[in-house]
Amino acid sequence: VNLFDLRPGRAGKVFVFGLAALFLVAFSPERITLMFPILAALLGYLPFDMSAKAMMGDTGSNVLGAALGACAVFTLSPLAGLILLLLLIGLHVTAEFTSLNKIIENSVVLKAIDRWGRKE
């Protein structure tokens, strides 16, 4: 999640979309509901982040990433976990050679999602 925390609200949106994806892929309500307190806190905080009145910073985005990672470990099958790991490695390698901001800005869909709720 920290890789994306370069624009207001982006890390929070990555967490929400990641949690939604986990919920759909590894439907395990008893485990994913453990994430609801973090999600509720994030949803309360997100308007301040998106309006640039507060900044999550590395501490906040790392907590979201760790929580999402723990949720993935406890809900995904070993094969799905391996696939996710490979995707994340690919994302990190991509981020070493190109700007994720440029990728987001050059994609109509990602750019629209990135700007949802953000006050510019």
Backbone as a ProteinNet text record, in pm:
[ID]
protein_1_A
[PRIMARY]
VNLFDLRPGRAGKVFVFGLAALFLVAFSPERITLMFPILAALLGYLPFDMSAKAMMGDTGSNVLGAALGACAVFTLSPLAGLILLLLLIGLHVTAEFTSLNKIIENSVVLKAIDRWGRKE
[TERTIARY]
83.7	0	88.4	201.7	289.8	341.5	356	400.4	307.3	181.8	81.7	56.2	115.5	83.7	158.4	132.9	197.7	99	-26.9	-131.7	-237.4	-305.8	-408	-513.6	-537.2	-641.9	-604.9	-493	-460.4	-435.6	-360.9	-332	-460.6	-548.1	-675.5	-760.5	-761.5	-838.6	-779.1	-647.1	-582.7	-622.2	-624.9	-665.4	-810.2	-899.4	-1041.5	-1060.9	-997.4	-1009.8	-945.2	-832.2	-766.5	-851.6	-911.6	-998.8	-1122.1	-1177.9	-1293.5	-1255.2	-1136.9	-1091	-1073.4	-1015	-1000.4	-1135.7	-1229.1	-1362.6	-1427.7	-1408.5	-1468.9	-1397.3	-1265.7	-1187.1	-1188.1	-1173.5	-1158.7	-1269.9	-1389.6	-1505	-1494	-1446.8	-1427.9	-1473.4	-1603.8	-1655.5	-1599.1	-1579.8	-1532.1	-1391.6	-1311.9	-1176.2	-1172.4	-1244.8	-1241.6	-1312.6	-1412.1	-1479.6	-1385.3	-1276.7	-1176.4	-1113.1	-1125.8	-1069.1	-1163.7	-1287.4	-1384.2	-1345.3	-1285.4	-1243.6	-1140.6	-1047.9	-948.8	-1018.3	-1109.7	-1183.9	-1266.7	-1331.8	-1413.1	-1326.2	-1211.7	-1120.4	-1071.8	-1040.3	-993.9	-1102.6	-1224.8	-1333.8	-1361.8	-1339.7	-1353.6	-1241	-1123.9	-1005.6	-993.9	-1041	-1019.3	-1061.9	-1174.1	-1208.8	-1101.2	-1034.9	-928.3	-805.5	-777.4	-663.5	-689.9	-809.8	-840.2	-849.9	-881	-884.9	-750.2	-650.1	-513.8	-508.2	-601.1	-597.2	-513.8	-490.6	-407.4	-331.9	-222.2	-143.2	-120.4	-151	-136.4	10.7	93.4	236	269.7	397.5	445.2	385.6	370.7	318.5	178.8	91.6	-45.3	-54.2	17.9	9.2	75	179.1	240	147.5	74.3	-23	-131.7	-180.6	-283	-228.2	-106.3	-45.4	-24.9	20	41.1	-92	-194.5	-326.4	-381.4	-366.3	-414.4	-334.6	-204.8	-121.1	-157.8	-180.6	-220.6	-354.7	-445.4	-575.8	-559.9	-472.2	-448.5	-390.1	-295.1	-231.9	-334.9	-425.7	-522.1	-645.3	-665.2	-786.3	-759.8	-643.4	-617.2	-563.3	-591.9	-533.3	-384.1	-304.4	-161.5	-135.6	-211.8	-192.5	-227.9	-339.9	-379.5	-278.5	-226.7	-124.1	2.6	40.8	158.5	136.8	19.1	-12.3	-7.4	-64.9	-60.9	83	162.7	303.4	375.9	353.8	418.1	370.6	242.4	190.6	253.6	268.8	329.3	477.4	546.8	687.1	694.1	604.8	599.8	572	483	452	574.7	646.7	766.7	875.7	893.1	992.7	952.6	825	776.1	802.2	777.4	796.7	943.4	1033.9	1176.4	1216.3	1143.9	1183.6	1093.1	976.9	885.2	805.3	747.4	669.6	526.5	482	342.4	249.4	294.5	214.2	189.6	292.8	277.2	180.7	191.2	100.3	-43.8	-64.8	-199.4	-249.6	-165.6	-206.4	-233.6	-168.3	-187.3	-302.7	-363.6	-477.4	-605.1	-698.8	-824.1	-895.8	-903.6	-975.8	-903.5	-773.1	-697.7	-695.1	-685.8	-685.2	-819.2	-927.8	-1060.9	-1077.1	-1034	-1042.2	-955.2	-836.9	-744.3	-803.8	-882.5	-937.5	-1071.5	-1131.6	-1259.1	-1244.7	-1327	-1333.5	-1221.3	-1124.1	-1010.3	-1042.6	-1009.6	-1033	-904.2	-907.1	-785.3	-809.4
-118.3	0	125	117.1	232.9	279.1	188.2	226.5	329.2	325	410.6	540	556.4	670.9	796.5	837.5	957.2	1068.9	1037.8	1136.6	1121.6	1229.1	1221.3	1114.1	1030	928.7	801.3	799	683.6	556.9	565.6	446.5	390.3	477.2	432	360.4	413.1	348.7	213.3	204.1	75.4	-26.3	16	-73.5	-119	-26.2	-59.9	-155.8	-126.7	-215.6	-351.4	-351.1	-477.5	-561.7	-497.8	-569.7	-623.8	-544	-589.7	-708.9	-703.4	-815.3	-941.7	-927.9	-1044.3	-1101	-1013.6	-1057.5	-1137	-1091.7	-1160.2	-1290.4	-1290.4	-1407	-1516.3	-1477.1	-1575.5	-1557.4	-1559.8	-1528.7	-1599.8	-1525.7	-1577	-1468.6	-1454.1	-1342.8	-1335.4	-1449.7	-1446.1	-1388.5	-1402.9	-1347.7	-1204.1	-1177.2	-1042.5	-942.6	-986.7	-893.3	-842.2	-912.6	-862.3	-732.5	-708.1	-587.1	-467.8	-490	-381.1	-265.3	-288.5	-172.3	-85	-147.9	-70.7	2.2	-67.1	-5.4	112.6	96.5	205.4	326	300.6	411	480.3	401.1	457.9	542.4	492.6	567.4	698.1	699	822.7	921.3	868.2	951.1	997	915	938.1	1076.9	1132.6	1267.4	1372	1357.9	1451.7	1430.9	1305.3	1274.4	1321.8	1296.2	1333.3	1483.5	1556.3	1702.1	1764.2	1680.3	1723.1	1804.1	1777.5	1841.3	1759	1634.3	1544.9	1454.1	1398.5	1310.2	1178.6	1069.4	938.1	907.1	932.1	906.3	758.5	731.1	592.9	507.8	565.8	488.1	436	522.6	481	384.1	413.7	325.9	190.6	188.2	59.3	-24.1	40.6	-32.5	-92.3	-13.5	-65.6	-183	-170.2	-278.4	-403.7	-386	-501.6	-569.8	-490.3	-547.3	-622.1	-563.1	-628.4	-755.6	-750.1	-868.4	-980.2	-945	-1046.1	-1107.7	-1024.8	-1074.6	-1170.3	-1136.2	-1223.1	-1357	-1353.4	-1477.2	-1569.7	-1512.2	-1594.6	-1633.2	-1572.1	-1603.8	-1674.5	-1655.4	-1713.8	-1855.9	-1933.5	-2066.8	-2050.7	-2154.7	-2143	-2102.8	-2157.7	-2122.5	-1976.2	-1931.7	-1791.3	-1698.6	-1739	-1660.1	-1648.9	-1758.4	-1757.3	-1665.2	-1672.2	-1584.4	-1438	-1408.2	-1271.1	-1227.3	-1314.7	-1282.7	-1249.2	-1328.8	-1303.5	-1171.1	-1141.5	-1013.1	-895.5	-910.4	-802.9	-785.3	-894.9	-884.8	-812.7	-848.6	-780.7	-632.2	-597.3	-456.4	-381.8	-443.9	-379.6	-364.9	-465.3	-456.4	-346.1	-340.4	-235	-97.4	-83.5	45.6	87.3	-8.2	25.4	88.3	54.9	98.7	205.5	223.3	324.6	383.4	496	564	510.7	467.8	425.4	543.9	663.5	782.9	798.6	775.7	787.7	682.4	561.3	454.6	492.8	543.3	582.7	700	798.8	917	884.1	782.2	745.6	648.9	601.5	510.5	586.6	586.3	658.9	606.9	475.5	415.5	442.7	414.9	436.6	583.9	670	813.7	857.9	805.1	839.4	789.6	666.7	612.1	693.8	729.4	806.5	941.3	998.5	1131.9	1129.8	1011.3	1003.1	1066.7	1162.6	1221.7	1316.5	1329.2	1416.1	1559	1649.8	1791.9	1852.7	1892.9	1951.3	2094.2
0	0	0	67.1	77.6	-58.6	-153	-287.5	-351.3	-313.7	-377.4	-301.3	-185.6	-100.2	-144.5	-267.4	-320.2	-349.6	-351.2	-375	-266.2	-234	-129.5	-157.5	-58.7	-66.8	-139.2	-207.2	-291.1	-209.3	-102	-21	39	83.2	138.7	35.3	-86	-193	-228.8	-231	-259.6	-152.8	-27.6	80.8	62.8	34.8	19.1	-98.5	-211.7	-327.5	-299.8	-230.7	-196	-103.3	-5.4	87.6	15.2	-73.9	-152.2	-239.7	-299.6	-383	-299.5	-181.3	-93.3	-54.3	-27.2	11.3	-101.4	-225.4	-339.7	-374.3	-365.2	-405.4	-299.1	-175.5	-67.6	33.4	-13.6	70.6	205	301.7	436.7	534	549.7	629.6	770.8	834.2	972.5	983.4	880.5	885.3	835.7	731.2	674.4	765.3	839.8	930.3	1038.9	1062.1	1156	1105.1	976.4	917	928.1	967.5	970.2	1061.8	1178.9	1258.9	1186.3	1116.8	1040.7	926.3	859	749.1	799.3	912.8	968.6	1003.8	1064.9	1098	971.1	870.1	743.3	678.3	676.7	614.1	688.2	818.9	894.9	866.8	838	813.8	668.5	576	432.8	383.2	427.3	379.3	410.7	524.1	559.2	470.8	439.6	353.5	211	161.2	22.9	3	107.5	95.2	131.7	155.5	188.5	317.9	408.6	540.4	637.9	603.9	684.5	588.4	636.7	551.9	625.6	559.1	620.3	647.1	551.3	566.6	565.3	582.4	578.8	689.7	806.4	919.2	889.5	843.1	813.9	697.6	590.5	473.4	500.1	581.8	617	705.3	794.5	877.1	788.3	692.9	601.7	520.2	472.4	395.3	478.2	601.3	689.4	721.5	746.7	776.2	655.7	538.5	416.8	388.9	411.5	392.9	489	614.4	712.8	675	630.2	587.7	469.4	377	260.7	304.4	395.7	443.1	507	583.3	656.4	575.4	458.8	382.5	250.4	191.9	60.1	70.8	-31.1	-40.6	-71.2	-50.8	-82.4	-227.9	-321.3	-461.9	-486.8	-433.2	-449.9	-382.8	-268.2	-200.2	-283.2	-347.8	-434.2	-554.4	-612.7	-726.5	-683.2	-567.2	-515.6	-490.2	-432.7	-407.7	-537.7	-640.8	-770	-830.4	-815.9	-864.9	-790.1	-659.7	-580.7	-614	-637.3	-680.1	-814.1	-905.3	-1034.7	-1020.4	-929.4	-904.9	-853.1	-760.2	-705.5	-811	-893.7	-1001.2	-1098.9	-1132.5	-1221.7	-1161.7	-1032.3	-965.3	-962	-972.5	-976.7	-1109.7	-1215.1	-1348.9	-1409	-1353.3	-1405	-1289.4	-1313.8	-1211.2	-1208.9	-1091.4	-1079.5	-1103.3	-1067.8	-1096.1	-1245.1	-1325.8	-1471.3	-1524.4	-1472.2	-1515.2	-1482.1	-1361.6	-1319.4	-1403.2	-1423.8	-1500.8	-1647.6	-1701.8	-1842.4	-1865.2	-1759	-1770.3	-1735.9	-1827.2	-1804.9	-1680.6	-1666.7	-1554	-1422.7	-1418.5	-1294.6	-1255.2	-1353.4	-1325.9	-1266.1	-1320	-1267.4	-1124.1	-1098.4	-962.5	-867.8	-913.8	-830.9	-791.3	-876.8	-849.1	-777	-760.7	-688.1	-551	-523.4	-390.5	-355.2	-442.2	-411.5	-450.6	-364	-390.9	-442.3	-567.3	-627	-666.1
[MASK]
++++++++++++++++++++++++++++++++++++++++++++++++++++++++++++++++++++++++++++++++++++++++++++++++++++++++++++++++++++++++

